[in-house]
Structure formats: structure tokens, C-alpha cells
Amino acid sequence: KDVADAEAILLRAPPAVVVWREDDKYNTAPALALIDWLMRRYVPAGQAGPFRLFVPASPAAAAPCP
């Protein structure tokens, strides 16, 4: 249910950038399920140190920056 709730929030207000650390100790099964869901909607945009960056596959899908 937590993953489904997070997916619903992300569909309503998709972030312009997703930052993920693949070897983070907090990558639990639910967190990885959410990352898997995000990776079907985002594409790689580079790396900053240990962090992988992803942007929406469709640029118009991101919520406007405040």
C-alpha cells in the first residue's frame, strides 16, 4: 500500500529529476519496487558522484518548478 500511495503522489506531481543512490542501505524491497516503477517512466540523465540522475521520459510529464 505504501508503494501504491507513493506512485499516486508521483503521478499527480511528477518530479523534474529523480536522484537515486543504487548502493544505499535504505534500498528496501518497497523502495526498490518504487524505483522500478519510476524507471519505467524516467530515463538516465547522468551521474553526480554516487548518485544516478533520471529525468522524465516525456519532459511535459514533470510538474513545473516552484
C-alpha positions as CSV (number, residue, x, y, z in Angstrom):
1,K,0.0,0.0,0.0
2,D,2.8,2.4,0.8
3,V,4.3,2.0,-2.7
4,A,0.9,2.4,-4.3
5,D,0.4,5.6,-2.3
6,A,3.8,6.9,-3.4
7,E,3.0,6.1,-7.0
8,A,-0.2,8.0,-6.9
9,I,1.6,11.1,-5.4
10,L,4.2,10.9,-8.1
11,L,1.6,10.6,-10.9
12,R,-0.1,13.8,-9.5
13,A,3.1,15.8,-9.2
14,P,6.0,14.1,-11.1
15,P,9.4,15.4,-10.1
16,A,11.6,17.0,-12.7
17,V,14.6,14.9,-11.5
18,V,14.9,11.7,-9.6
19,V,18.1,11.2,-7.7
20,W,19.0,7.6,-6.6
21,R,21.9,6.0,-5.0
22,E,22.0,2.4,-6.1
23,D,24.1,1.1,-3.2
24,D,22.2,3.0,-0.4
25,K,21.4,0.9,2.7
26,Y,17.8,2.2,2.6
27,N,17.1,0.4,-0.7
28,T,14.5,-1.9,0.8
29,A,12.1,-4.1,-1.2
30,P,9.4,-1.4,-1.2
31,A,11.9,1.3,-2.1
32,L,13.2,-0.8,-5.0
33,A,9.7,-1.5,-6.2
34,L,9.1,2.2,-6.3
35,I,12.4,2.7,-8.2
36,D,11.4,0.1,-10.7
37,W,8.1,1.9,-11.2
38,L,10.0,5.2,-11.7
39,M,12.5,3.7,-14.1
40,R,9.6,2.8,-16.5
41,R,8.8,6.5,-16.7
42,Y,12.2,8.2,-16.4
43,V,15.4,8.0,-18.4
44,P,19.0,8.3,-17.3
45,A,20.4,11.8,-17.3
46,G,23.8,11.3,-15.8
47,Q,25.6,10.8,-12.6
48,A,26.8,13.1,-9.8
49,G,29.2,11.2,-7.5
50,P,27.4,8.1,-6.3
51,F,24.0,9.4,-7.4
52,R,22.3,8.4,-10.6
53,L,20.1,11.1,-12.1
54,F,16.9,10.5,-14.1
55,V,14.5,12.8,-15.9
56,P,11.0,12.1,-17.2
57,A,10.9,10.2,-20.4
58,S,8.4,12.7,-21.5
59,P,9.6,16.2,-20.5
60,A,6.0,17.5,-20.3
61,A,5.2,15.0,-17.6
62,A,7.2,16.8,-14.9
63,A,5.5,19.2,-12.6
64,P,6.5,22.8,-13.0
65,C,9.3,24.0,-10.8
66,P,8.1,26.3,-8.0
